[in-house]
Amino acid sequence: KAADIEPLQPLLKKCISMLEFEISRSTLNTSRPRMQLERITVWLGIKAL
């Protein structure tokens, strides 16, 4: 249930921020295009699990 992971939201937000940073950094180092994800899309995907 989404309510079960609600207490983890601050930690998950931090992880998402770290992933966004790594993706943006790796995008500069590679010529392969990468899909940009919005935070809300990632969060809704995690809650759907």
N, C-alpha and C positions, 0 to 999 in steps of 0.2 A: 504494500500500500504506500501511497505517496506520503501519508502521515508518518510512516515508519522512518523515512529518510529525511523528514523535515528538520530534525535536529542537526543533521549533517550538512545542511545548506551552506553555512560559512566555510567549512572545509572544502566542499565541492566547488564553491565559487573561487576559492584560492587555487584549486587544481585547474579549473577552467582557465583562469587568468594565466597560470604558468604555461598551459598548453597553447594559449593564444600567442604568448610571447615566443615560444619555441617555433610555432608555425610561421609567425611573421619573420623571425630570424632565418629560418630555413628557406623561406621563399626568396630571400635575398641571395642565398647561396646556390640556388638551383634554377634551372631554366624550365623545369616541369611546372605546369600550372597546378595550383591547388585550390580546392573549393573553400571559400570563406564561409565560416559558420557564424551565425549570430548567437549571442549568449542565450537568448530565450529558447532557441531551437535546441541547443545542447541541453539546457536545463529540463525542458519538456521531455526530451529523449531519456534522460536519466530518471525522471520521475515515472516515465512509462514502464521502466524495467520493474 
